[in-house]
Amino acid sequence: MPSSKMKRRFSDSARGNVMIMGVAVISLLSMFGVVLTSRMVVDANTSGKRINGSQAFYLADAGIQWGRRYLKNSGSPAADTTLNSMSLGAGTVTVTVQQEQDFWLDWHLAAQINTYEILSTAQVGGTQRRIMELRKRGAGGGYTDKQYLAWREDANDDYP
């Protein structure tokens, strides 16, 4: 039969093991919490930048629409211009419209056309989007919204 002294020694050493295991579990859970918290912060920053990128794109696209309206309402040939900067929501947009050098679309018909570059630059937060569109006006000065030649987007995000 075990003596009470031996029983006490076993009980004391068992308590020490439980304390070591408890500290180890708490340390492990703390590290897991730190990793999850840092992951949430990174995800929140990335989501904010993605939202800024989308807003900047739609703002730049609105600038293209603004430039198209300018071309539609101006005489032929339209004068080169920079439309006033406009602030919308958290961003700003600047639109320039300039005539590019004339070229021949169809050599057989000798239909000379005027080409225009519409450049829309939008800035939201640290994200910038630029959309460039080439548009044409055919011989006789006609203009429709379908007469585009090229479209390009450039993105400059503030991702680290």
Secondary structure by P-SEA (a helix, b strand, c coil): cccaaaaaaaaaaaaaaaaaaaaaaaaaaaaaaaaaaaaaaaaaaaaaaaaaaaaaaaaaaaaaaaaaaaaaacccccccccccccccccbbbbbbbbbcccccccccccbbbbbbbbbbbbbcccbbbbbbbbbbbccccccccccccbbbbbbbcccc
